[in-house]
Amino acid sequence: MADYTTLTSDEIRSLLSHYNLGKPDSMIPMEGGQANSSIKITTDQGVYILSVCDEKNNEEVESLTRLLVYLKTRDFPTTRPVETNTGNYLITHENKPVYLKEFIPGQVTRNLSCDMVNQLGKTLAGLHLLPPMEGMKDRFPYGIDFFDEALESDFQHPYLEWLEEKKIYLEQAIDPGMKRGLIHGDIFWDNLVFSQGHLAAVLDFEEACHYYRLFDLGMCSVGCCSRKGSFDREKIKALIHGYQHHSPLTKEEKSQV
């Protein structure tokens, strides 16, 4: 469990002194973060989110901010980190990494429409067509490459029997020749921001890597096209239709669907 950080007003102002943002008008703690403690900051220059990363180390957050800057230069709709006065994107508070990002106005919508999912498919294809950032990891953090760590542990649970069966199945089923790309890896409805029905941003790139593009479509189907344990086939069709508008599935990918 993370030891979540509570910042005083003086501590927030001290952290903000690393940036050229003007005088803060309001500082409001945000709810809902699972790995960060975040504060919404409003100044005379704009609105920002200050995040203290309670479960990530400096190296991980530095890698994340590098990726966000990379995506910014490619005009991909996601979080925009803010530079410090010294040209960095990372500072620390009590040995925890801290970074500042621009606030993205909009809403998080649990039950996405087919049109929203179609937009997501187009945006996802755009992400996959970007060259992977130099030095990106080429394994998904919770993918099949890491199953053995759980299977070889001393932990006793029926889940491990299920996992071993799935590992055998996946090793036989996955075509290693499928295309890889820069994937998000965790696209669920609560990682999306919509504004007036239009997709404004895809958030939380912590698990991004250079991996099978089809994995992202599968994860997105689970996270955005399912309800109460069942898939919504119309939404999945809308997702794939939007995706193929920019990046048609290959023969190998179609055989895996």
Short mmCIF file of the C-alpha atoms (twelve columns), coordinates in Angstrom:
data_MODEL
# 
_entry.id   MODEL 
# 
loop_
_atom_site.group_PDB 
_atom_site.id 
_atom_site.type_symbol 
_atom_site.label_atom_id 
_atom_site.label_alt_id 
_atom_site.label_comp_id 
_atom_site.label_asym_id 
_atom_site.label_seq_id 
_atom_site.Cartn_x 
_atom_site.Cartn_y 
_atom_site.Cartn_z 
_atom_site.pdbx_PDB_model_num 
ATOM 1   C CA . MET A 1   0.000   0.000   0.000   1 
ATOM 2   C CA . ALA A 2   1.197   3.471   -0.792  1 
ATOM 3   C CA . ASP A 3   1.799   5.957   1.991   1 
ATOM 4   C CA . TYR A 4   -0.188  8.826   0.484   1 
ATOM 5   C CA . THR A 5   1.197   12.309  0.883   1 
ATOM 6   C CA . THR A 6   -0.637  15.221  2.482   1 
ATOM 7   C CA . LEU A 7   0.862   18.600  1.660   1 
ATOM 8   C CA . THR A 8   0.466   21.768  3.679   1 
ATOM 9   C CA . SER A 9   -0.125  25.112  1.955   1 
ATOM 10  C CA . ASP A 10  3.457   26.128  2.698   1 
ATOM 11  C CA . GLU A 11  4.801   22.888  1.193   1 
ATOM 12  C CA . ILE A 12  2.721   23.386  -1.949  1 
ATOM 13  C CA . ARG A 13  3.981   26.964  -2.321  1 
ATOM 14  C CA . SER A 14  7.550   25.733  -1.824  1 
ATOM 15  C CA . LEU A 15  7.122   23.181  -4.605  1 
ATOM 16  C CA . LEU A 16  5.486   25.753  -6.875  1 
ATOM 17  C CA . SER A 17  8.487   28.058  -6.404  1 
ATOM 18  C CA . HIS A 18  10.320  25.738  -8.827  1 
ATOM 19  C CA . TYR A 19  7.998   26.943  -11.594 1 
ATOM 20  C CA . ASN A 20  7.125   30.270  -13.171 1 
ATOM 21  C CA . LEU A 21  3.349   30.112  -12.746 1 
ATOM 22  C CA . GLY A 22  2.480   33.349  -11.046 1 
ATOM 23  C CA . LYS A 23  0.618   33.599  -7.757  1 
ATOM 24  C CA . PRO A 24  -1.684  30.666  -6.890  1 
ATOM 25  C CA . ASP A 25  -5.333  31.609  -6.409  1 
ATOM 26  C CA . SER A 26  -6.489  28.197  -5.149  1 
ATOM 27  C CA . MET A 27  -4.999  24.826  -4.176  1 
ATOM 28  C CA . ILE A 28  -7.506  21.961  -3.966  1 
ATOM 29  C CA . PRO A 29  -6.595  18.323  -3.193  1 
ATOM 30  C CA . MET A 30  -8.003  15.877  -5.755  1 
ATOM 31  C CA . GLU A 31  -9.653  12.545  -5.027  1 
ATOM 32  C CA . GLY A 32  -9.459  9.303   -6.973  1 
ATOM 33  C CA . GLY A 33  -5.716  8.860   -7.518  1 
ATOM 34  C CA . GLN A 34  -4.470  5.301   -6.985  1 
ATOM 35  C CA . ALA A 35  -0.739  5.952   -7.160  1 
ATOM 36  C CA . ASN A 36  -0.417  9.720   -6.729  1 
ATOM 37  C CA . SER A 37  -1.401  12.474  -4.330  1 
ATOM 38  C CA . SER A 38  -2.550  15.364  -6.515  1 
ATOM 39  C CA . ILE A 39  -3.507  18.996  -5.985  1 
ATOM 40  C CA . LYS A 40  -5.348  21.187  -8.481  1 
ATOM 41  C CA . ILE A 41  -3.588  24.549  -8.673  1 
ATOM 42  C CA . THR A 42  -5.196  27.645  -10.185 1 
ATOM 43  C CA . THR A 43  -2.997  30.684  -10.863 1 
ATOM 44  C CA . ASP A 44  -3.329  33.855  -12.912 1 
ATOM 45  C CA . GLN A 45  -1.558  31.977  -15.735 1 
ATOM 46  C CA . GLY A 46  -3.634  28.816  -15.886 1 
ATOM 47  C CA . VAL A 47  -4.770  25.637  -14.143 1 
ATOM 48  C CA . TYR A 48  -2.381  22.819  -13.251 1 
ATOM 49  C CA . ILE A 49  -2.147  19.510  -11.403 1 
ATOM 50  C CA . LEU A 50  0.719   18.969  -8.968  1 
ATOM 51  C CA . SER A 51  1.322   15.248  -8.395  1 
ATOM 52  C CA . VAL A 52  3.399   13.569  -5.713  1 
ATOM 53  C CA . CYS A 53  4.115   10.027  -6.924  1 
ATOM 54  C CA . ASP A 54  3.648   7.731   -3.946  1 
ATOM 55  C CA . GLU A 55  4.297   4.415   -5.730  1 
ATOM 56  C CA . LYS A 56  6.865   5.353   -8.405  1 
ATOM 57  C CA . ASN A 57  10.554  6.089   -7.992  1 
ATOM 58  C CA . ASN A 58  12.474  8.917   -9.641  1 
ATOM 59  C CA . GLU A 59  13.663  6.779   -12.551 1 
ATOM 60  C CA . GLU A 60  10.133  5.622   -13.356 1 
ATOM 61  C CA . VAL A 61  8.649   9.115   -13.197 1 
ATOM 62  C CA . GLU A 62  11.510  10.595  -15.211 1 
ATOM 63  C CA . SER A 63  10.841  7.966   -17.901 1 
ATOM 64  C CA . LEU A 64  7.128   8.844   -17.804 1 
ATOM 65  C CA . THR A 65  7.697   12.588  -18.170 1 
ATOM 66  C CA . ARG A 66  10.120  11.935  -21.052 1 
ATOM 67  C CA . LEU A 67  7.400   9.964   -22.798 1 
ATOM 68  C CA . LEU A 68  4.807   12.691  -22.166 1 
ATOM 69  C CA . VAL A 69  7.140   15.301  -23.643 1 
ATOM 70  C CA . TYR A 70  7.727   12.996  -26.629 1 
ATOM 71  C CA . LEU A 71  3.956   12.650  -27.137 1 
ATOM 72  C CA . LYS A 72  3.530   16.403  -26.801 1 
ATOM 73  C CA . THR A 73  5.978   16.991  -29.663 1 
ATOM 74  C CA . ARG A 74  3.858   14.581  -31.758 1 
ATOM 75  C CA . ASP A 75  0.613   16.410  -30.864 1 
ATOM 76  C CA . PHE A 76  -0.861  13.326  -29.213 1 
ATOM 77  C CA . PRO A 77  -3.709  14.310  -26.855 1 
ATOM 78  C CA . THR A 78  -2.442  13.530  -23.387 1 
ATOM 79  C CA . THR A 79  -0.970  15.085  -20.239 1 
ATOM 80  C CA . ARG A 80  1.363   18.039  -20.814 1 
ATOM 81  C CA . PRO A 81  4.139   18.233  -18.202 1 
ATOM 82  C CA . VAL A 82  5.412   21.663  -17.196 1 
ATOM 83  C CA . GLU A 83  9.103   22.576  -17.074 1 
ATOM 84  C CA . THR A 84  10.711  23.874  -13.915 1 
ATOM 85  C CA . ASN A 85  12.704  27.099  -13.847 1 
ATOM 86  C CA . THR A 86  15.825  25.020  -14.512 1 
ATOM 87  C CA . GLY A 87  14.394  23.157  -17.506 1 
ATOM 88  C CA . ASN A 88  13.597  19.898  -15.708 1 
ATOM 89  C CA . TYR A 89  10.298  18.081  -15.348 1 
ATOM 90  C CA . LEU A 90  10.939  16.351  -12.041 1 
ATOM 91  C CA . ILE A 91  11.453  17.627  -8.502  1 
ATOM 92  C CA . THR A 92  11.275  15.791  -5.176  1 
ATOM 93  C CA . HIS A 93  9.431   16.100  -1.885  1 
ATOM 94  C CA . GLU A 94  10.558  13.923  1.028   1 
ATOM 95  C CA . ASN A 95  12.342  11.609  -1.434  1 
ATOM 96  C CA . LYS A 96  9.212   11.218  -3.558  1 
ATOM 97  C CA . PRO A 97  9.132   12.356  -7.200  1 
ATOM 98  C CA . VAL A 98  6.888   15.309  -8.000  1 
ATOM 99  C CA . TYR A 99  5.847   16.748  -11.339 1 
ATOM 100 C CA . LEU A 100 3.455   19.398  -12.596 1 
ATOM 101 C CA . LYS A 101 1.115   19.080  -15.557 1 
ATOM 102 C CA . GLU A 102 -1.434  21.263  -17.302 1 
ATOM 103 C CA . PHE A 103 -5.035  20.661  -16.252 1 
ATOM 104 C CA . ILE A 104 -7.207  19.145  -19.005 1 
ATOM 105 C CA . PRO A 105 -10.847 20.297  -18.774 1 
ATOM 106 C CA . GLY A 106 -13.538 17.746  -19.512 1 
ATOM 107 C CA . GLN A 107 -15.347 14.771  -18.065 1 
ATOM 108 C CA . VAL A 108 -14.604 11.127  -17.372 1 
ATOM 109 C CA . THR A 109 -17.475 9.020   -18.722 1 
ATOM 110 C CA . ARG A 110 -18.077 5.475   -17.557 1 
ATOM 111 C CA . ASN A 111 -20.554 4.377   -20.218 1 
ATOM 112 C CA . LEU A 112 -18.992 5.426   -23.523 1 
ATOM 113 C CA . SER A 113 -21.138 5.740   -26.635 1 
ATOM 114 C CA . CYS A 114 -20.233 3.987   -29.889 1 
ATOM 115 C CA . ASP A 115 -19.155 7.361   -31.283 1 
ATOM 116 C CA . MET A 116 -16.820 7.939   -28.325 1 
ATOM 117 C CA . VAL A 117 -15.321 4.475   -28.742 1 
ATOM 118 C CA . ASN A 118 -14.907 5.090   -32.480 1 
ATOM 119 C CA . GLN A 119 -12.953 8.273   -31.692 1 
ATOM 120 C CA . LEU A 120 -10.827 6.287   -29.280 1 
ATOM 121 C CA . GLY A 121 -10.042 3.738   -32.000 1 
ATOM 122 C CA . LYS A 122 -8.774  6.494   -34.312 1 
ATOM 123 C CA . THR A 123 -6.678  8.020   -31.513 1 
ATOM 124 C CA . LEU A 124 -5.264  4.622   -30.536 1 
ATOM 125 C CA . ALA A 125 -4.226  3.956   -34.130 1 
ATOM 126 C CA . GLY A 126 -2.444  7.303   -34.174 1 
ATOM 127 C CA . LEU A 127 -0.515  6.307   -31.066 1 
ATOM 128 C CA . HIS A 128 0.508   2.957   -32.537 1 
ATOM 129 C CA . LEU A 129 1.794   4.608   -35.708 1 
ATOM 130 C CA . LEU A 130 4.270   6.753   -33.756 1 
ATOM 131 C CA . PRO A 131 7.867   5.501   -33.637 1 
ATOM 132 C CA . PRO A 132 8.570   4.079   -30.163 1 
ATOM 133 C CA . MET A 133 10.583  6.394   -27.967 1 
ATOM 134 C CA . GLU A 134 14.235  5.423   -27.701 1 
ATOM 135 C CA . GLY A 135 14.898  3.213   -24.688 1 
ATOM 136 C CA . MET A 136 11.279  2.119   -24.198 1 
ATOM 137 C CA . LYS A 137 10.784  -1.254  -22.518 1 
ATOM 138 C CA . ASP A 138 9.632   -3.979  -24.898 1 
ATOM 139 C CA . ARG A 139 7.637   -6.082  -22.440 1 
ATOM 140 C CA . PHE A 140 4.293   -5.284  -20.861 1 
ATOM 141 C CA . PRO A 141 4.720   -5.099  -17.058 1 
ATOM 142 C CA . TYR A 142 1.907   -7.597  -16.393 1 
ATOM 143 C CA . GLY A 143 2.203   -9.589  -19.612 1 
ATOM 144 C CA . ILE A 144 3.114   -13.214 -20.294 1 
ATOM 145 C CA . ASP A 145 6.828   -12.435 -19.928 1 
ATOM 146 C CA . PHE A 146 6.252   -11.962 -16.201 1 
ATOM 147 C CA . PHE A 147 3.995   -14.970 -15.534 1 
ATOM 148 C CA . ASP A 148 6.940   -17.102 -14.410 1 
ATOM 149 C CA . GLU A 149 7.698   -14.736 -11.543 1 
ATOM 150 C CA . ALA A 150 4.311   -15.579 -10.036 1 
ATOM 151 C CA . LEU A 151 4.413   -19.280 -10.977 1 
ATOM 152 C CA . GLU A 152 7.843   -19.778 -9.407  1 
ATOM 153 C CA . SER A 153 6.896   -18.055 -6.153  1 
ATOM 154 C CA . ASP A 154 5.991   -19.836 -2.908  1 
ATOM 155 C CA . PHE A 155 2.533   -18.297 -2.991  1 
ATOM 156 C CA . GLN A 156 -0.264  -20.887 -2.831  1 
ATOM 157 C CA . HIS A 157 -3.510  -19.982 -4.572  1 
ATOM 158 C CA . PRO A 158 -5.873  -21.555 -7.161  1 
ATOM 159 C CA . TYR A 159 -5.173  -18.502 -9.334  1 
ATOM 160 C CA . LEU A 160 -1.710  -19.862 -10.101 1 
ATOM 161 C CA . GLU A 161 -3.175  -23.045 -11.586 1 
ATOM 162 C CA . TRP A 162 -5.377  -20.898 -13.824 1 
ATOM 163 C CA . LEU A 163 -2.384  -18.719 -14.739 1 
ATOM 164 C CA . GLU A 164 -0.303  -21.725 -15.718 1 
ATOM 165 C CA . GLU A 165 -3.080  -22.973 -17.998 1 
ATOM 166 C CA . LYS A 166 -3.372  -19.542 -19.588 1 
ATOM 167 C CA . LYS A 167 0.402   -19.338 -20.083 1 
ATOM 168 C CA . ILE A 168 0.395   -22.604 -22.055 1 
ATOM 169 C CA . TYR A 169 -2.568  -21.416 -24.126 1 
ATOM 170 C CA . LEU A 170 -1.088  -17.988 -24.850 1 
ATOM 171 C CA . GLU A 171 2.312   -19.379 -25.824 1 
ATOM 172 C CA . GLN A 172 0.559   -21.474 -28.459 1 
ATOM 173 C CA . ALA A 173 -1.941  -18.839 -29.556 1 
ATOM 174 C CA . ILE A 174 0.123   -15.629 -29.803 1 
ATOM 175 C CA . ASP A 175 1.714   -15.003 -33.177 1 
ATOM 176 C CA . PRO A 176 5.125   -13.430 -32.404 1 
ATOM 177 C CA . GLY A 177 5.123   -11.954 -35.912 1 
ATOM 178 C CA . MET A 178 2.315   -9.539  -35.103 1 
ATOM 179 C CA . LYS A 179 3.121   -5.854  -35.401 1 
ATOM 180 C CA . ARG A 180 4.398   -4.012  -32.382 1 
ATOM 181 C CA . GLY A 181 4.076   -0.349  -31.611 1 
ATOM 182 C CA . LEU A 182 4.014   2.257   -28.879 1 
ATOM 183 C CA . ILE A 183 1.096   1.037   -26.762 1 
ATOM 184 C CA . HIS A 184 -0.636  2.554   -23.741 1 
ATOM 185 C CA . GLY A 185 -1.393  -0.804  -22.106 1 
ATOM 186 C CA . ASP A 186 -4.101  0.336   -19.690 1 
ATOM 187 C CA . ILE A 187 -6.851  2.124   -21.611 1 
ATOM 188 C CA . PHE A 188 -9.924  1.990   -19.399 1 
ATOM 189 C CA . TRP A 189 -12.792 4.488   -19.419 1 
ATOM 190 C CA . ASP A 190 -11.390 6.298   -16.374 1 
ATOM 191 C CA . ASN A 191 -8.168  7.080   -18.270 1 
ATOM 192 C CA . LEU A 192 -10.061 9.108   -20.868 1 
ATOM 193 C CA . VAL A 193 -11.217 12.736  -20.817 1 
ATOM 194 C CA . PHE A 194 -14.027 13.882  -23.111 1 
ATOM 195 C CA . SER A 195 -15.122 17.459  -23.704 1 
ATOM 196 C CA . GLN A 196 -18.545 18.015  -25.264 1 
ATOM 197 C CA . GLY A 197 -18.497 14.503  -26.669 1 
ATOM 198 C CA . HIS A 198 -15.022 14.788  -28.188 1 
ATOM 199 C CA . LEU A 199 -11.985 12.868  -26.909 1 
ATOM 200 C CA . ALA A 200 -9.737  15.469  -25.279 1 
ATOM 201 C CA . ALA A 201 -7.013  13.295  -23.760 1 
ATOM 202 C CA . VAL A 202 -5.772  9.805   -22.996 1 
ATOM 203 C CA . LEU A 203 -4.218  9.769   -19.517 1 
ATOM 204 C CA . ASP A 204 -1.934  7.603   -17.366 1 
ATOM 205 C CA . PHE A 205 0.873   6.313   -19.570 1 
ATOM 206 C CA . GLU A 206 2.657   4.602   -16.665 1 
ATOM 207 C CA . GLU A 207 2.478   1.154   -18.301 1 
ATOM 208 C CA . ALA A 208 3.326   2.269   -21.850 1 
ATOM 209 C CA . CYS A 209 5.795   0.114   -23.765 1 
ATOM 210 C CA . HIS A 210 6.781   -1.173  -27.214 1 
ATOM 211 C CA . TYR A 211 4.540   -4.217  -27.505 1 
ATOM 212 C CA . TYR A 212 1.884   -5.920  -29.614 1 
ATOM 213 C CA . ARG A 213 -0.571  -3.343  -30.938 1 
ATOM 214 C CA . LEU A 214 -3.391  -5.874  -30.712 1 
ATOM 215 C CA . PHE A 215 -2.824  -6.116  -26.955 1 
ATOM 216 C CA . ASP A 216 -3.902  -2.479  -26.651 1 
ATOM 217 C CA . LEU A 217 -7.078  -3.150  -28.626 1 
ATOM 218 C CA . GLY A 218 -7.857  -6.121  -26.391 1 
ATOM 219 C CA . MET A 219 -7.245  -4.163  -23.196 1 
ATOM 220 C CA . CYS A 220 -9.312  -1.282  -24.560 1 
ATOM 221 C CA . SER A 221 -12.176 -3.691  -25.344 1 
ATOM 222 C CA . VAL A 222 -12.142 -4.855  -21.726 1 
ATOM 223 C CA . GLY A 223 -11.831 -1.347  -20.297 1 
ATOM 224 C CA . CYS A 224 -14.201 0.549   -22.594 1 
ATOM 225 C CA . CYS A 225 -16.462 -1.934  -24.397 1 
ATOM 226 C CA . SER A 226 -17.695 -4.194  -21.619 1 
ATOM 227 C CA . ARG A 227 -20.262 -4.005  -18.858 1 
ATOM 228 C CA . LYS A 228 -21.064 -6.376  -15.998 1 
ATOM 229 C CA . GLY A 229 -18.662 -8.992  -17.302 1 
ATOM 230 C CA . SER A 230 -19.938 -9.040  -20.905 1 
ATOM 231 C CA . PHE A 231 -18.581 -7.459  -24.074 1 
ATOM 232 C CA . ASP A 232 -20.664 -4.982  -26.045 1 
ATOM 233 C CA . ARG A 233 -20.085 -6.181  -29.610 1 
ATOM 234 C CA . GLU A 234 -21.379 -2.971  -31.175 1 
ATOM 235 C CA . LYS A 235 -18.849 -0.926  -29.236 1 
ATOM 236 C CA . ILE A 236 -16.027 -3.292  -30.176 1 
ATOM 237 C CA . LYS A 237 -17.049 -2.945  -33.828 1 
ATOM 238 C CA . ALA A 238 -16.981 0.854   -33.434 1 
ATOM 239 C CA . LEU A 239 -13.540 0.674   -31.800 1 
ATOM 240 C CA . ILE A 240 -12.052 -1.465  -34.572 1 
ATOM 241 C CA . HIS A 241 -13.765 0.556   -37.306 1 
ATOM 242 C CA . GLY A 242 -12.231 3.750   -35.938 1 
ATOM 243 C CA . TYR A 243 -8.851  2.076   -35.547 1 
ATOM 244 C CA . GLN A 244 -8.802  0.755   -39.104 1 
ATOM 245 C CA . HIS A 245 -9.649  4.220   -40.427 1 
ATOM 246 C CA . HIS A 246 -5.979  5.081   -39.796 1 
ATOM 247 C CA . SER A 247 -4.291  1.699   -39.405 1 
ATOM 248 C CA . PRO A 248 -5.863  -1.383  -41.041 1 
ATOM 249 C CA . LEU A 249 -5.320  -4.598  -39.118 1 
ATOM 250 C CA . THR A 250 -2.783  -6.940  -40.679 1 
ATOM 251 C CA . LYS A 251 -3.586  -10.498 -41.741 1 
ATOM 252 C CA . GLU A 252 -1.732  -11.771 -38.651 1 
ATOM 253 C CA . GLU A 253 -3.693  -9.451  -36.351 1 
ATOM 254 C CA . LYS A 254 -7.042  -10.418 -37.874 1 
ATOM 255 C CA . SER A 255 -6.268  -14.090 -37.293 1 
ATOM 256 C CA . GLN A 256 -5.800  -13.355 -33.572 1 
ATOM 257 C CA . VAL A 257 -9.037  -11.438 -33.080 1 
# 
